[in-house]
Amino acid sequence: MAERGLFVAAYPETVVPPALALPAIEDAFPRNLHPYWPRLQEKTRSWLLEKRLMPADK
């Protein structure tokens, strides 16, 4: 029986063609934060604080 924390890939690495490997995808499509993201973070933080689901010192 495998250990609980052991990660086993669903497919072997050879299944993913090199053209679709993560570095190739990330080079073609760089990650950009949506302009709304900082505002969403702040609204989420204030909601969590209001509901006392997050400590105030975080």
mmCIF file of the N, C-alpha and C atoms, coordinates in Angstrom:
data_MODEL
# 
_entry.id   MODEL 
# 
loop_
_atom_site.group_PDB 
_atom_site.id 
_atom_site.type_symbol 
_atom_site.label_atom_id 
_atom_site.label_alt_id 
_atom_site.label_comp_id 
_atom_site.label_asym_id 
_atom_site.label_entity_id 
_atom_site.label_seq_id 
_atom_site.pdbx_PDB_ins_code 
_atom_site.Cartn_x 
_atom_site.Cartn_y 
_atom_site.Cartn_z 
_atom_site.occupancy 
_atom_site.B_iso_or_equiv 
_atom_site.pdbx_formal_charge 
_atom_site.auth_seq_id 
_atom_site.auth_comp_id 
_atom_site.auth_asym_id 
_atom_site.auth_atom_id 
_atom_site.pdbx_PDB_model_num 
ATOM 1   N N  . MET A 1 1  ? 0.848   -1.190 0.000   1.00 0.00 ? 1  MET A N  1 
ATOM 2   C CA . MET A 1 1  ? 0.000   0.000  0.000   1.00 0.00 ? 1  MET A CA 1 
ATOM 3   C C  . MET A 1 1  ? 0.890   1.249  0.000   1.00 0.00 ? 1  MET A C  1 
ATOM 4   N N  . ALA A 1 2  ? 0.526   2.236  -0.798  1.00 0.00 ? 2  ALA A N  1 
ATOM 5   C CA . ALA A 1 2  ? 1.332   3.454  -0.919  1.00 0.00 ? 2  ALA A CA 1 
ATOM 6   C C  . ALA A 1 2  ? 1.135   4.349  0.294   1.00 0.00 ? 2  ALA A C  1 
ATOM 7   N N  . GLU A 1 3  ? 2.177   5.138  0.566   1.00 0.00 ? 3  GLU A N  1 
ATOM 8   C CA . GLU A 1 3  ? 2.065   6.105  1.661   1.00 0.00 ? 3  GLU A CA 1 
ATOM 9   C C  . GLU A 1 3  ? 1.055   7.173  1.293   1.00 0.00 ? 3  GLU A C  1 
ATOM 10  N N  . ARG A 1 4  ? 0.470   7.766  2.289   1.00 0.00 ? 4  ARG A N  1 
ATOM 11  C CA . ARG A 1 4  ? -0.573  8.771  2.067   1.00 0.00 ? 4  ARG A CA 1 
ATOM 12  C C  . ARG A 1 4  ? -0.011  10.037 1.421   1.00 0.00 ? 4  ARG A C  1 
ATOM 13  N N  . GLY A 1 5  ? 1.180   10.479 1.798   1.00 0.00 ? 5  GLY A N  1 
ATOM 14  C CA . GLY A 1 5  ? 1.748   11.713 1.273   1.00 0.00 ? 5  GLY A CA 1 
ATOM 15  C C  . GLY A 1 5  ? 2.461   11.545 -0.059  1.00 0.00 ? 5  GLY A C  1 
ATOM 16  N N  . LEU A 1 6  ? 2.537   10.341 -0.578  1.00 0.00 ? 6  LEU A N  1 
ATOM 17  C CA . LEU A 1 6  ? 3.252   10.076 -1.819  1.00 0.00 ? 6  LEU A CA 1 
ATOM 18  C C  . LEU A 1 6  ? 2.424   10.530 -3.013  1.00 0.00 ? 6  LEU A C  1 
ATOM 19  N N  . PHE A 1 7  ? 3.042   11.314 -3.900  1.00 0.00 ? 7  PHE A N  1 
ATOM 20  C CA . PHE A 1 7  ? 2.342   11.796 -5.095  1.00 0.00 ? 7  PHE A CA 1 
ATOM 21  C C  . PHE A 1 7  ? 2.623   10.852 -6.248  1.00 0.00 ? 7  PHE A C  1 
ATOM 22  N N  . VAL A 1 8  ? 1.582   10.408 -6.894  1.00 0.00 ? 8  VAL A N  1 
ATOM 23  C CA . VAL A 1 8  ? 1.725   9.555  -8.070  1.00 0.00 ? 8  VAL A CA 1 
ATOM 24  C C  . VAL A 1 8  ? 1.040   10.254 -9.236  1.00 0.00 ? 8  VAL A C  1 
ATOM 25  N N  . ALA A 1 9  ? 1.800   10.505 -10.290 1.00 0.00 ? 9  ALA A N  1 
ATOM 26  C CA . ALA A 1 9  ? 1.241   11.184 -11.461 1.00 0.00 ? 9  ALA A CA 1 
ATOM 27  C C  . ALA A 1 9  ? 0.216   10.291 -12.143 1.00 0.00 ? 9  ALA A C  1 
ATOM 28  N N  . ALA A 1 10 ? -0.837  10.899 -12.651 1.00 0.00 ? 10 ALA A N  1 
ATOM 29  C CA . ALA A 1 10 ? -1.872  10.141 -13.348 1.00 0.00 ? 10 ALA A CA 1 
ATOM 30  C C  . ALA A 1 10 ? -1.356  9.597  -14.675 1.00 0.00 ? 10 ALA A C  1 
ATOM 31  N N  . TYR A 1 11 ? -0.469  10.353 -15.320 1.00 0.00 ? 11 TYR A N  1 
ATOM 32  C CA . TYR A 1 11 ? 0.100   9.940  -16.591 1.00 0.00 ? 11 TYR A CA 1 
ATOM 33  C C  . TYR A 1 11 ? 1.613   10.050 -16.504 1.00 0.00 ? 11 TYR A C  1 
ATOM 34  N N  . PRO A 1 12 ? 2.329   9.171  -17.179 1.00 0.00 ? 12 PRO A N  1 
ATOM 35  C CA . PRO A 1 12 ? 3.790   9.322  -17.191 1.00 0.00 ? 12 PRO A CA 1 
ATOM 36  C C  . PRO A 1 12 ? 4.182   10.598 -17.935 1.00 0.00 ? 12 PRO A C  1 
ATOM 37  N N  . GLU A 1 13 ? 5.371   11.103 -17.656 1.00 0.00 ? 13 GLU A N  1 
ATOM 38  C CA . GLU A 1 13 ? 5.825   12.363 -18.263 1.00 0.00 ? 13 GLU A CA 1 
ATOM 39  C C  . GLU A 1 13 ? 5.856   12.292 -19.784 1.00 0.00 ? 13 GLU A C  1 
ATOM 40  N N  . THR A 1 14 ? 6.046   11.103 -20.338 1.00 0.00 ? 14 THR A N  1 
ATOM 41  C CA . THR A 1 14 ? 6.147   10.963 -21.793 1.00 0.00 ? 14 THR A CA 1 
ATOM 42  C C  . THR A 1 14 ? 4.822   11.220 -22.499 1.00 0.00 ? 14 THR A C  1 
ATOM 43  N N  . VAL A 1 15 ? 3.716   11.260 -21.779 1.00 0.00 ? 15 VAL A N  1 
ATOM 44  C CA . VAL A 1 15 ? 2.411   11.496 -22.401 1.00 0.00 ? 15 VAL A CA 1 
ATOM 45  C C  . VAL A 1 15 ? 2.280   12.940 -22.871 1.00 0.00 ? 15 VAL A C  1 
ATOM 46  N N  . VAL A 1 16 ? 2.882   13.884 -22.154 1.00 0.00 ? 16 VAL A N  1 
ATOM 47  C CA . VAL A 1 16 ? 2.783   15.305 -22.506 1.00 0.00 ? 16 VAL A CA 1 
ATOM 48  C C  . VAL A 1 16 ? 3.816   15.623 -23.583 1.00 0.00 ? 16 VAL A C  1 
ATOM 49  N N  . PRO A 1 17 ? 3.369   16.066 -24.758 1.00 0.00 ? 17 PRO A N  1 
ATOM 50  C CA . PRO A 1 17 ? 4.338   16.409 -25.802 1.00 0.00 ? 17 PRO A CA 1 
ATOM 51  C C  . PRO A 1 17 ? 5.161   17.632 -25.400 1.00 0.00 ? 17 PRO A C  1 
ATOM 52  N N  . PRO A 1 18 ? 6.405   17.714 -25.844 1.00 0.00 ? 18 PRO A N  1 
ATOM 53  C CA . PRO A 1 18 ? 7.266   18.840 -25.460 1.00 0.00 ? 18 PRO A CA 1 
ATOM 54  C C  . PRO A 1 18 ? 6.653   20.201 -25.778 1.00 0.00 ? 18 PRO A C  1 
ATOM 55  N N  . ALA A 1 19 ? 5.854   20.304 -26.837 1.00 0.00 ? 19 ALA A N  1 
ATOM 56  C CA . ALA A 1 19 ? 5.242   21.585 -27.198 1.00 0.00 ? 19 ALA A CA 1 
ATOM 57  C C  . ALA A 1 19 ? 4.241   22.055 -26.155 1.00 0.00 ? 19 ALA A C  1 
ATOM 58  N N  . LEU A 1 20 ? 3.711   21.124 -25.357 1.00 0.00 ? 20 LEU A N  1 
ATOM 59  C CA . LEU A 1 20 ? 2.732   21.487 -24.337 1.00 0.00 ? 20 LEU A CA 1 
ATOM 60  C C  . LEU A 1 20 ? 3.319   21.467 -22.929 1.00 0.00 ? 20 LEU A C  1 
ATOM 61  N N  . ALA A 1 21 ? 4.618   21.308 -22.824 1.00 0.00 ? 21 ALA A N  1 
ATOM 62  C CA . ALA A 1 21 ? 5.263   21.321 -21.513 1.00 0.00 ? 21 ALA A CA 1 
ATOM 63  C C  . ALA A 1 21 ? 5.075   22.697 -20.888 1.00 0.00 ? 21 ALA A C  1 
ATOM 64  N N  . LEU A 1 22 ? 5.022   22.759 -19.574 1.00 0.00 ? 22 LEU A N  1 
ATOM 65  C CA . LEU A 1 22 ? 4.715   23.997 -18.866 1.00 0.00 ? 22 LEU A CA 1 
ATOM 66  C C  . LEU A 1 22 ? 5.608   25.181 -19.259 1.00 0.00 ? 22 LEU A C  1 
ATOM 67  N N  . PRO A 1 23 ? 6.938   25.049 -19.353 1.00 0.00 ? 23 PRO A N  1 
ATOM 68  C CA . PRO A 1 23 ? 7.756   26.209 -19.737 1.00 0.00 ? 23 PRO A CA 1 
ATOM 69  C C  . PRO A 1 23 ? 7.352   26.778 -21.102 1.00 0.00 ? 23 PRO A C  1 
ATOM 70  N N  . ALA A 1 24 ? 7.027   25.912 -22.058 1.00 0.00 ? 24 ALA A N  1 
ATOM 71  C CA . ALA A 1 24 ? 6.629   26.394 -23.386 1.00 0.00 ? 24 ALA A CA 1 
ATOM 72  C C  . ALA A 1 24 ? 5.326   27.174 -23.305 1.00 0.00 ? 24 ALA A C  1 
ATOM 73  N N  . ILE A 1 25 ? 4.383   26.695 -22.541 1.00 0.00 ? 25 ILE A N  1 
ATOM 74  C CA . ILE A 1 25 ? 3.094   27.377 -22.379 1.00 0.00 ? 25 ILE A CA 1 
ATOM 75  C C  . ILE A 1 25 ? 3.295   28.720 -21.680 1.00 0.00 ? 25 ILE A C  1 
ATOM 76  N N  . GLU A 1 26 ? 4.091   28.727 -20.605 1.00 0.00 ? 26 GLU A N  1 
ATOM 77  C CA . GLU A 1 26 ? 4.282   29.968 -19.846 1.00 0.00 ? 26 GLU A CA 1 
ATOM 78  C C  . GLU A 1 26 ? 5.079   31.007 -20.626 1.00 0.00 ? 26 GLU A C  1 
ATOM 79  N N  . ASP A 1 27 ? 5.960   30.569 -21.522 1.00 0.00 ? 27 ASP A N  1 
ATOM 80  C CA . ASP A 1 27 ? 6.679   31.530 -22.368 1.00 0.00 ? 27 ASP A CA 1 
ATOM 81  C C  . ASP A 1 27 ? 5.721   32.184 -23.356 1.00 0.00 ? 27 ASP A C  1 
ATOM 82  N N  . ALA A 1 28 ? 4.799   31.401 -23.893 1.00 0.00 ? 28 ALA A N  1 
ATOM 83  C CA . ALA A 1 28 ? 3.848   31.921 -24.881 1.00 0.00 ? 28 ALA A CA 1 
ATOM 84  C C  . ALA A 1 28 ? 2.759   32.770 -24.234 1.00 0.00 ? 28 ALA A C  1 
ATOM 85  N N  . PHE A 1 29 ? 2.361   32.405 -23.016 1.00 0.00 ? 29 PHE A N  1 
ATOM 86  C CA . PHE A 1 29 ? 1.283   33.111 -22.323 1.00 0.00 ? 29 PHE A CA 1 
ATOM 87  C C  . PHE A 1 29 ? 1.747   33.512 -20.928 1.00 0.00 ? 29 PHE A C  1 
ATOM 88  N N  . PRO A 1 30 ? 2.462   34.641 -20.802 1.00 0.00 ? 30 PRO A N  1 
ATOM 89  C CA . PRO A 1 30 ? 2.941   35.049 -19.471 1.00 0.00 ? 30 PRO A CA 1 
ATOM 90  C C  . PRO A 1 30 ? 1.772   35.353 -18.534 1.00 0.00 ? 30 PRO A C  1 
ATOM 91  N N  . ARG A 1 31 ? 1.992   35.082 -17.261 1.00 0.00 ? 31 ARG A N  1 
ATOM 92  C CA . ARG A 1 31 ? 0.942   35.312 -16.263 1.00 0.00 ? 31 ARG A CA 1 
ATOM 93  C C  . ARG A 1 31 ? 0.824   36.798 -15.952 1.00 0.00 ? 31 ARG A C  1 
ATOM 94  N N  . ASN A 1 32 ? -0.402  37.284 -15.956 1.00 0.00 ? 32 ASN A N  1 
ATOM 95  C CA . ASN A 1 32 ? -0.678  38.680 -15.609 1.00 0.00 ? 32 ASN A CA 1 
ATOM 96  C C  . ASN A 1 32 ? -1.821  38.709 -14.614 1.00 0.00 ? 32 ASN A C  1 
ATOM 97  N N  . LEU A 1 33 ? -1.671  39.521 -13.587 1.00 0.00 ? 33 LEU A N  1 
ATOM 98  C CA . LEU A 1 33 ? -2.761  39.668 -12.631 1.00 0.00 ? 33 LEU A CA 1 
ATOM 99  C C  . LEU A 1 33 ? -3.860  40.520 -13.247 1.00 0.00 ? 33 LEU A C  1 
ATOM 100 N N  . HIS A 1 34 ? -5.075  40.127 -13.023 1.00 0.00 ? 34 HIS A N  1 
ATOM 101 C CA . HIS A 1 34 ? -6.213  40.923 -13.483 1.00 0.00 ? 34 HIS A CA 1 
ATOM 102 C C  . HIS A 1 34 ? -6.219  42.227 -12.684 1.00 0.00 ? 34 HIS A C  1 
ATOM 103 N N  . PRO A 1 35 ? -6.571  43.354 -13.307 1.00 0.00 ? 35 PRO A N  1 
ATOM 104 C CA . PRO A 1 35 ? -6.572  44.638 -12.589 1.00 0.00 ? 35 PRO A CA 1 
ATOM 105 C C  . PRO A 1 35 ? -7.459  44.639 -11.343 1.00 0.00 ? 35 PRO A C  1 
ATOM 106 N N  . TYR A 1 36 ? -8.485  43.814 -11.327 1.00 0.00 ? 36 TYR A N  1 
ATOM 107 C CA . TYR A 1 36 ? -9.410  43.768 -10.191 1.00 0.00 ? 36 TYR A CA 1 
ATOM 108 C C  . TYR A 1 36 ? -8.851  42.980 -9.005  1.00 0.00 ? 36 TYR A C  1 
ATOM 109 N N  . TRP A 1 37 ? -7.809  42.190 -9.235  1.00 0.00 ? 37 TRP A N  1 
ATOM 110 C CA . TRP A 1 37 ? -7.306  41.272 -8.210  1.00 0.00 ? 37 TRP A CA 1 
ATOM 111 C C  . TRP A 1 37 ? -6.968  41.934 -6.873  1.00 0.00 ? 37 TRP A C  1 
ATOM 112 N N  . PRO A 1 38 ? -6.208  43.042 -6.818  1.00 0.00 ? 38 PRO A N  1 
ATOM 113 C CA . PRO A 1 38 ? -5.899  43.650 -5.508  1.00 0.00 ? 38 PRO A CA 1 
ATOM 114 C C  . PRO A 1 38 ? -7.161  44.074 -4.750  1.00 0.00 ? 38 PRO A C  1 
ATOM 115 N N  . ARG A 1 39 ? -8.148  44.610 -5.478  1.00 0.00 ? 39 ARG A N  1 
ATOM 116 C CA . ARG A 1 39 ? -9.394  45.026 -4.831  1.00 0.00 ? 39 ARG A CA 1 
ATOM 117 C C  . ARG A 1 39 ? -10.156 43.811 -4.293  1.00 0.00 ? 39 ARG A C  1 
ATOM 118 N N  . LEU A 1 40 ? -10.174 42.740 -5.059  1.00 0.00 ? 40 LEU A N  1 
ATOM 119 C CA . LEU A 1 40 ? -10.830 41.511 -4.615  1.00 0.00 ? 40 LEU A CA 1 
ATOM 120 C C  . LEU A 1 40 ? -10.155 40.959 -3.363  1.00 0.00 ? 40 LEU A C  1 
ATOM 121 N N  . GLN A 1 41 ? -8.826  40.991 -3.331  1.00 0.00 ? 41 GLN A N  1 
ATOM 122 C CA . GLN A 1 41 ? -8.090  40.531 -2.148  1.00 0.00 ? 41 GLN A CA 1 
ATOM 123 C C  . GLN A 1 41 ? -8.488  41.329 -0.917  1.00 0.00 ? 41 GLN A C  1 
ATOM 124 N N  . GLU A 1 42 ? -8.551  42.642 -1.061  1.00 0.00 ? 42 GLU A N  1 
ATOM 125 C CA . GLU A 1 42 ? -8.876  43.500 0.078   1.00 0.00 ? 42 GLU A CA 1 
ATOM 126 C C  . GLU A 1 42 ? -10.311 43.283 0.540   1.00 0.00 ? 42 GLU A C  1 
ATOM 127 N N  . LYS A 1 43 ? -11.244 43.144 -0.404  1.00 0.00 ? 43 LYS A N  1 
ATOM 128 C CA . LYS A 1 43 ? -12.640 42.891 -0.038  1.00 0.00 ? 43 LYS A CA 1 
ATOM 129 C C  . LYS A 1 43 ? -12.774 41.544 0.676   1.00 0.00 ? 43 LYS A C  1 
ATOM 130 N N  . THR A 1 44 ? -12.063 40.542 0.180   1.00 0.00 ? 44 THR A N  1 
ATOM 131 C CA . THR A 1 44 ? -12.101 39.215 0.800   1.00 0.00 ? 44 THR A CA 1 
ATOM 132 C C  . THR A 1 44 ? -11.533 39.277 2.206   1.00 0.00 ? 44 THR A C  1 
ATOM 133 N N  . ARG A 1 45 ? -10.418 39.979 2.360   1.00 0.00 ? 45 ARG A N  1 
ATOM 134 C CA . ARG A 1 45 ? -9.791  40.102 3.679   1.00 0.00 ? 45 ARG A CA 1 
ATOM 135 C C  . ARG A 1 45 ? -10.727 40.794 4.668   1.00 0.00 ? 45 ARG A C  1 
ATOM 136 N N  . SER A 1 46 ? -11.362 41.877 4.242   1.00 0.00 ? 46 SER A N  1 
ATOM 137 C CA . SER A 1 46 ? -12.258 42.591 5.157   1.00 0.00 ? 46 SER A CA 1 
ATOM 138 C C  . SER A 1 46 ? -13.480 41.737 5.506   1.00 0.00 ? 46 SER A C  1 
ATOM 139 N N  . TRP A 1 47 ? -13.974 40.952 4.546   1.00 0.00 ? 47 TRP A N  1 
ATOM 140 C CA . TRP A 1 47 ? -15.112 40.059 4.823   1.00 0.00 ? 47 TRP A CA 1 
ATOM 141 C C  . TRP A 1 47 ? -14.716 38.984 5.833   1.00 0.00 ? 47 TRP A C  1 
ATOM 142 N N  . LEU A 1 48 ? -13.538 38.397 5.649   1.00 0.00 ? 48 LEU A N  1 
ATOM 143 C CA . LEU A 1 48 ? -13.064 37.365 6.580   1.00 0.00 ? 48 LEU A CA 1 
ATOM 144 C C  . LEU A 1 48 ? -12.876 37.935 7.980   1.00 0.00 ? 48 LEU A C  1 
ATOM 145 N N  . LEU A 1 49 ? -12.355 39.161 8.062   1.00 0.00 ? 49 LEU A N  1 
ATOM 146 C CA . LEU A 1 49 ? -12.187 39.806 9.366   1.00 0.00 ? 49 LEU A CA 1 
ATOM 147 C C  . LEU A 1 49 ? -13.542 40.090 10.007  1.00 0.00 ? 49 LEU A C  1 
ATOM 148 N N  . GLU A 1 50 ? -14.485 40.573 9.215   1.00 0.00 ? 50 GLU A N  1 
ATOM 149 C CA . GLU A 1 50 ? -15.820 40.888 9.726   1.00 0.00 ? 50 GLU A CA 1 
ATOM 150 C C  . GLU A 1 50 ? -16.505 39.642 10.287  1.00 0.00 ? 50 GLU A C  1 
ATOM 151 N N  . LYS A 1 51 ? -16.338 38.511 9.596   1.00 0.00 ? 51 LYS A N  1 
ATOM 152 C CA . LYS A 1 51 ? -16.966 37.257 10.035  1.00 0.00 ? 51 LYS A CA 1 
ATOM 153 C C  . LYS A 1 51 ? -16.125 36.524 11.091  1.00 0.00 ? 51 LYS A C  1 
ATOM 154 N N  . ARG A 1 52 ? -15.002 37.139 11.447  1.00 0.00 ? 52 ARG A N  1 
ATOM 155 C CA . ARG A 1 52 ? -14.053 36.560 12.407  1.00 0.00 ? 52 ARG A CA 1 
ATOM 156 C C  . ARG A 1 52 ? -13.554 35.183 11.973  1.00 0.00 ? 52 ARG A C  1 
ATOM 157 N N  . LEU A 1 53 ? -13.326 35.056 10.680  1.00 0.00 ? 53 LEU A N  1 
ATOM 158 C CA . LEU A 1 53 ? -12.798 33.812 10.120  1.00 0.00 ? 53 LEU A CA 1 
ATOM 159 C C  . LEU A 1 53 ? -11.288 33.885 9.905   1.00 0.00 ? 53 LEU A C  1 
ATOM 160 N N  . MET A 1 54 ? -10.736 35.067 10.179  1.00 0.00 ? 54 MET A N  1 
ATOM 161 C CA . MET A 1 54 ? -9.302  35.268 10.028  1.00 0.00 ? 54 MET A CA 1 
ATOM 162 C C  . MET A 1 54 ? -8.825  36.151 11.168  1.00 0.00 ? 54 MET A C  1 
ATOM 163 N N  . PRO A 1 55 ? -7.691  35.833 11.783  1.00 0.00 ? 55 PRO A N  1 
ATOM 164 C CA . PRO A 1 55 ? -7.192  36.688 12.860  1.00 0.00 ? 55 PRO A CA 1 
ATOM 165 C C  . PRO A 1 55 ? -6.808  38.077 12.331  1.00 0.00 ? 55 PRO A C  1 
ATOM 166 N N  . ALA A 1 56 ? -7.014  39.085 13.138  1.00 0.00 ? 56 ALA A N  1 
ATOM 167 C CA . ALA A 1 56 ? -6.766  40.471 12.724  1.00 0.00 ? 56 ALA A CA 1 
ATOM 168 C C  . ALA A 1 56 ? -5.288  40.754 12.465  1.00 0.00 ? 56 ALA A C  1 
ATOM 169 N N  . ASP A 1 57 ? -4.399  39.988 13.059  1.00 0.00 ? 57 ASP A N  1 
ATOM 170 C CA . ASP A 1 57 ? -2.965  40.251 12.890  1.00 0.00 ? 57 ASP A CA 1 
ATOM 171 C C  . ASP A 1 57 ? -2.404  39.679 11.587  1.00 0.00 ? 57 ASP A C  1 
ATOM 172 N N  . LYS A 1 58 ? -3.216  39.065 10.785  1.00 0.00 ? 58 LYS A N  1 
ATOM 173 C CA . LYS A 1 58 ? -2.716  38.503 9.514   1.00 0.00 ? 58 LYS A CA 1 
ATOM 174 C C  . LYS A 1 58 ? -2.780  39.522 8.418   1.00 0.00 ? 58 LYS A C  1 
# 
